[in-house]
Every structure is written in structure tokens, then in C-alpha cells.
Amino acid sequence: MFLLMCLLLIPLGACGSKEKETTKVRVAEVTRSLFYTPQYVAIEKGFFKDEGLTIDLKTTAGGDKTMTALLTNGADIALVGSETSIYVAQGSDDPVINFAQLTQTDGTFLVSREKIDNFNWDMLKDSTFLGQRKGGMPQMAGEFVLKKHNIDPQKDLNLIQNIDFANISTAFASGTGDFVQLFEPTASVFEKEGKGYIVASFGTESGHLPYTVYMAKKSYLKDDKETVEKFTRALKKAQDWVQESDAAEIAKVIQPYFEDTNLDTMETVITRYKEQGSFATDPILDEEEWNNLQDIMDEAGELPSRISHDELVNTDFAEKVSK
């Protein structure tokens, strides 16, 4: 009789079992990038699902749009540069808090139009340089590195910064500039096509900083503590898996997010980011990184005022899941 009842109830669900409830988390990412590889791994390997979370991922192109989505409750969590949390901190009664770090270096590369066997930074002097948008982290990190090598971006270069982010690579490919600051996979694609040559990494030169971080309103961290902890734990699992796996395997896992990029290029890019330590090995955003970020912003003249690590960073979740 019991067996008969189970058979009759199968269409409604397994007899005696209860479907696991899941919590939906709306995540706004600033762009779709191989730089964010551990995030896509966490989704594709089921690490979020294992924690009972369903990720609703949307690409909100640009830091301004991503932060707007978070502030207007269009997203629960934002993946964006930590500098944006500083820009919107003034006078807020529900500040945006950084709680889990994804990348820990700049993700751009210096690409030369001509192949250079023995590059040195002095070669940039008097050249035409296609830079990134003023006020954004790529531009600030880029200028920090140039000044580190005694190059004044305003005096020693013909600096071009008025080209839209989406059109910088096209402008360079069309003949504008001697050097350009590019993200992957464009930098590697250009090298393979002979359109440019990677000569240096801004990430290696600028040191560790909270380049891309998960953040949420302070109220969300308070009201949805369990969800945030589960989210951070899933991220840590993905970070560990990325560190332990080879680039070829990682590329295959996340290929659904990069259908227009071939596996060889993906493997090249992932290898490059792994070798230079761009992917954070844990979600903890420490005080030294936070201070380095503000030093770079200050050097670029973009820091409204210094804000303490304790004020805009919460490491409780990251430290708990990293033990």
C-alpha cells in the first residue's frame, strides 16, 4: 500500500523527500571578463547551488551603472572596483560595504604597436598613449605605474583619454597610438593577430589592491547574514579550485560565458592572470590592500577623502569561510 502511494505521488515529488529551498541572489557585474574567472567557476561547478543559492547574474556595463543598480535595489550584490564604494560613501546612512575580494591586481596590460624585445618604460616618453577612462581604476593604476617609472602622463606623453572604453581597442587597431592599455582577452588576441605586442603588466607593477570586490549595502549584510556567508563560502571554494586546476580545465568549465572567445585564447589569458597572482586566493580584503588603493587614488587626484578600512570593509564573512 505504501509503495502504491509513493508511485502515485512521484509526479508531485519523490515520496518522503522535500526539495531543497534556494535563495535567489541578484548579482550585478561591472563587465563580463575572464578577469572574473572564479565567479563563473563558482556558478558552473555548482558551488553556489551547494550552498542553496541561485545566482541571477547581470552585466551592468560600467562602474556607475553597477553602483546605481545596487543603490536603487536593482541588485543585492555588486561586483565592481572598491573605489566606487569610496565615491558614494559621503553622507550615506546605508553605506556600501566591501565584503569579499575577487581580484587583487590591476587586470590591464601595456601593448605596443611594434614588437619590442627589450622593453623599458622610458620608451613611452614622447609616444602617443591610449589610456583608460579618467577616474576609473584602470586609468588610476596606469598613471600610478607610469609615475613610478618617472613618467609624467600629462607632460611626457601624448595622452589620449577621450575614447570610449568599448572603442579603445578599435582605435588602436585602426592606427591610433603607439601604446595602449588593454584588458584581456583583447591584449592576447591582438598579439596573436600581430596587431600589437604585450610588453608589460600594470597588475604586476601596481601591487596588490582590491581591484574587483563583491559589495552590498550595510543593511543587506545585516539582514541577510546567512546568505552573505553562503555566498562567500561558495566563492572561497571556487578560488581554491582555480588555484588547484590547470588553465585548460578552467577554460572548458567557464566557456559558456565566453562563446566568442576560443579555448586557446582563454587558456592563455587564464594562465597569465594566474601567474601574476591576479585572482585572489581568499576573499579577505586586508588593510594593506585598502591603503594601497587609496594611495593610488590620491596620486591620481581622485580620492575625495581617506576612509578607514573598518568603515567600508567587513572581513567577518571572508575570515570565517577561510579558516
C-alpha positions in Angstrom: 0.0 0.0 0.0 2.9 2.4 0.9 4.6 1.6 -2.4 1.4 2.3 -4.3 1.1 5.7 -2.5 4.7 6.6 -3.4 4.1 5.7 -7.1 1.0 7.9 -7.2 2.9 10.8 -5.6 6.0 10.7 -7.8 4.7 13.4 -10.2 4.4 15.8 -7.3 7.9 14.9 -5.9 9.8 12.0 -4.5 8.0 10.2 -1.8 9.2 11.2 1.7 11.6 13.8 0.2 11.5 17.6 0.3 13.0 19.8 -2.5 15.8 21.9 -1.1 14.8 25.5 -0.9 17.1 28.0 -2.6 17.7 31.7 -2.1 17.9 34.0 -5.1 20.8 36.4 -5.1 20.9 39.2 -7.7 24.5 40.0 -8.7 25.5 42.9 -10.9 28.9 42.5 -12.5 30.6 45.6 -13.9 31.6 43.8 -17.1 31.9 40.3 -18.5 35.6 39.4 -18.2 38.0 36.4 -17.9 39.5 38.5 -15.1 36.5 37.3 -13.0 37.1 33.6 -13.8 36.5 32.4 -10.2 33.0 33.8 -10.2 32.0 31.8 -13.3 33.6 28.7 -11.8 31.5 29.1 -8.7 28.4 29.1 -10.8 29.3 26.4 -13.3 30.9 24.0 -10.7 27.7 24.3 -8.6 29.4 25.8 -5.5 26.6 28.4 -5.1 24.0 25.8 -5.7 25.6 23.6 -3.0 25.1 26.5 -0.6 21.4 26.7 -1.5 21.8 29.9 -3.6 20.5 30.7 -7.1 22.6 33.4 -8.8 20.8 35.9 -11.1 23.8 37.4 -12.8 23.5 40.5 -14.9 26.2 42.5 -16.6 25.8 46.2 -15.9 28.4 47.8 -18.1 30.4 50.4 -16.2 31.1 51.2 -12.6 28.4 54.0 -12.5 25.6 51.7 -13.7 26.7 48.9 -11.4 26.7 51.1 -8.4 23.3 52.6 -9.4 21.8 49.1 -9.7 23.0 48.4 -6.1 21.9 51.7 -4.6 18.4 51.5 -6.2 17.9 47.9 -5.1 18.2 46.6 -8.7 20.8 44.2 -7.3 21.6 42.6 -3.9 25.4 42.3 -4.5 27.7 44.2 -6.9 31.0 43.1 -8.4 32.9 46.2 -9.1 36.1 48.2 -8.1 36.4 49.2 -4.5 36.9 52.8 -5.5 33.2 53.1 -6.3 32.3 52.4 -2.6 34.5 55.3 -1.6 32.9 57.6 -4.2 29.4 57.0 -2.8 30.3 56.9 0.9 29.9 60.5 1.7 26.8 61.2 3.8 25.2 57.8 3.3 23.2 56.3 6.2 23.3 52.8 4.5 26.9 52.7 3.1 28.1 50.2 0.5 30.4 47.7 2.2 33.1 45.6 0.6 32.9 42.0 2.0 34.7 39.6 -0.5 37.6 40.2 -2.8 37.7 38.5 -6.2 40.8 40.1 -7.9 43.8 41.6 -6.2 45.8 43.3 -9.0 45.1 45.5 -11.9 44.0 43.5 -14.9 45.4 45.6 -17.8 48.5 45.2 -19.9 50.7 47.6 -21.9 50.5 46.8 -25.6 53.0 48.2 -28.1 52.2 48.6 -31.8 55.8 47.4 -32.6 57.4 44.3 -31.3 60.0 45.2 -28.6 62.5 42.6 -27.5 64.0 44.6 -24.5 61.3 46.9 -23.3 61.9 49.6 -20.8 59.4 52.2 -19.6 61.5 55.2 -20.9 60.4 54.1 -24.4 56.9 55.6 -23.6 58.3 59.1 -23.4 57.1 61.3 -26.3 54.9 58.5 -27.5 51.1 58.6 -28.2 49.5 56.6 -25.4 45.8 55.4 -25.5 44.8 55.3 -21.8 41.6 54.3 -20.0 38.7 56.5 -18.8 39.7 59.2 -16.3 38.6 58.4 -12.7 38.4 54.6 -13.3 40.7 52.2 -11.6 42.5 51.1 -14.8 43.4 54.7 -15.5 44.5 55.4 -11.9 46.6 52.2 -11.7 48.1 53.0 -15.1 49.1 56.5 -14.1 50.5 55.2 -10.8 52.8 52.8 -12.6 53.9 55.5 -15.1 54.8 57.9 -12.3 56.6 55.0 -10.5 58.8 54.9 -13.6 59.3 58.7 -13.6 56.9 59.3 -16.5 54.6 62.3 -16.1 51.4 61.2 -18.0 50.5 64.8 -18.7 53.9 66.1 -19.8 55.9 63.1 -21.1 53.2 61.5 -23.3 50.7 62.5 -25.9 47.9 61.0 -23.6 44.5 60.2 -25.2 41.7 59.6 -22.7 38.6 60.8 -24.6 37.9 57.5 -26.4 35.0 55.4 -25.0 36.1 52.2 -23.2 34.4 50.0 -25.8 36.2 51.7 -28.7 39.8 51.9 -27.3 40.9 48.6 -28.9 39.3 49.5 -32.2 41.0 52.9 -32.2 44.4 51.3 -31.7 43.7 48.6 -34.3 42.8 51.5 -36.7 46.2 53.1 -36.2 45.8 55.5 -33.3 48.6 55.4 -30.7 52.0 53.8 -30.2 51.0 52.2 -27.0 47.7 51.2 -25.4 46.4 50.0 -22.1 44.2 46.9 -22.7 42.3 44.3 -20.8 42.3 40.6 -21.7 41.4 38.8 -23.9 41.9 41.7 -26.3 45.6 42.1 -25.5 46.3 38.4 -26.3 44.0 38.4 -29.4 45.9 41.5 -30.7 49.2 39.7 -30.1 48.1 36.5 -31.9 46.9 38.6 -34.8 50.0 40.7 -35.0 48.2 43.9 -34.2 50.1 44.6 -31.0 52.5 43.1 -28.5 52.2 42.8 -24.7 55.3 44.4 -23.2 54.4 44.9 -19.6 51.7 44.2 -17.0 50.2 47.0 -15.0 49.0 44.4 -12.5 52.5 43.3 -11.7 53.7 46.8 -11.4 51.0 48.3 -9.2 51.0 45.7 -6.5 48.1 44.2 -4.5 44.9 46.2 -4.3 41.2 45.4 -4.1 40.6 45.7 -7.8 37.3 43.9 -8.1 35.3 43.2 -5.0 31.8 42.0 -4.0 29.9 44.6 -2.1 26.5 45.2 -0.7 24.6 47.7 1.4 25.3 47.5 5.1 21.6 46.7 5.7 21.8 43.7 3.4 24.8 42.3 5.2 22.9 42.7 8.5 19.5 41.4 7.4 20.8 38.6 5.2 23.9 37.4 7.1 23.3 33.7 6.3 23.0 34.4 2.6 26.2 36.5 2.5 28.1 33.8 4.4 26.9 31.1 2.0 27.8 33.4 -1.0 31.3 34.0 0.4 31.9 30.3 1.2 31.0 29.4 -2.4 33.4 32.0 -3.7 36.2 30.6 -1.5 35.5 27.1 -2.9 35.9 28.5 -6.4 39.1 30.3 -5.5 40.6 27.1 -4.2 39.5 25.2 -7.2 41.0 27.8 -9.6 44.3 27.6 -7.7 44.4 23.8 -7.9 43.3 23.4 -11.5 45.1 24.0 -14.8 44.1 26.7 -17.2 42.9 24.3 -19.9 40.4 22.7 -17.4 39.3 26.1 -16.1 38.7 27.4 -19.6 36.4 24.5 -20.5 34.3 25.0 -17.4 33.7 28.7 -18.0 33.4 28.6 -21.8 29.6 29.1 -21.8 30.3 32.7 -20.6 32.7 33.4 -23.4 31.2 31.9 -26.5 33.0 34.3 -28.8 36.5 33.5 -27.4 38.3 30.3 -28.4 39.6 27.9 -25.8 43.3 28.5 -26.7 42.9 32.3 -26.1 41.0 31.7 -22.8 43.8 29.3 -21.7 46.4 31.9 -22.5 44.6 34.6 -20.6 43.8 32.5 -17.5 47.4 31.3 -17.4 48.7 34.9 -17.5 46.3 36.0 -14.7 47.2 33.0 -12.5 50.9 33.5 -13.0 50.8 37.2 -12.0 48.6 36.5 -9.0 45.5 38.4 -10.2 43.0 36.0 -8.8 42.7 36.5 -5.0 43.4 33.2 -3.2 40.9 34.1 -0.5 38.1 36.6 -0.1 39.8 38.7 2.6 40.4 42.3 1.7 43.1 43.4 4.1 44.1 46.8 5.3 47.3 47.0 3.4 45.5 46.5 0.1 42.9 49.0 1.1 45.5 51.6 1.9 47.3 50.9 -1.4 44.1 51.5 -3.3 43.7 54.9 -1.6 47.3 55.8 -2.3 46.8 55.2 -6.0 43.5 57.2 -6.0 45.2 60.0 -4.1 48.2 60.1 -6.5 45.6 60.4 -9.4 43.8 63.2 -7.6 40.6 61.2 -7.4 40.4 60.5 -3.6 37.6 62.5 -2.0 38.9 61.8 1.5 40.6 59.0 3.2 38.2 56.4 4.7 39.4 53.8 7.2 39.4 50.1 6.4 36.9 49.4 9.2 34.4 51.9 7.8 33.8 50.4 4.4 35.2 46.8 4.7 33.7 43.9 6.5 36.1 40.9 6.6 33.9 38.8 9.0 32.4 36.6 6.4 35.7 36.1 4.4 37.7 35.3 7.5 35.1 32.8 8.7 35.0 30.8 5.5 38.8 31.0 5.1 39.5 29.2 8.3 
